[in-house]
Amino acid sequence: SALKHISVDAEFGHVIGIIGNHHAGKTSLCRVLAGIVPTIISGDVTGTIQVGSLSPNLDWQKYNQQTGVVLQNPAGQ
């Protein structure tokens, strides 16, 4: 598994930067936080993914309106 025991807390409107070594799971974490995994790209996720009171598993459209991800190469997204 790429990620274990991850917890992220951020205030509304804040920008978070995720840095780490090559193959450390940064992109996987961003995909989970954006709700892309497991709703669009399959993957095993245990625990809770939540932004405020929203969960991508319950209402992906509303969740997606509250989150955003820009990866290293925005032109390739």
HUJO-V246825 format. One record per pair of residues at least 4 apart in sequence whose ideal C-beta (glycine too) atoms are under 6 Angstrom apart, sorted by the first residue. I is the first residue (numbers start at 0). J is the second residue. Records with the same first field share a line. If there is no record, write none. Layout:
I=J ; J
This chain:
1=24 ; 27
2=24 ; 27 ; 28
9=13 ; 15
17=25
19=23 ; 25
24=28
29=68
30=35 ; 36
31=36
33=66 ; 68
34=38 ; 55 ; 59 ; 62 ; 63
35=39 ; 40
36=40 ; 42
37=41 ; 42 ; 44
38=55 ; 59
48=55
49=54
50=65 ; 66
53=61 ; 62
55=59 ; 62
58=62
59=63
69=73
70=76
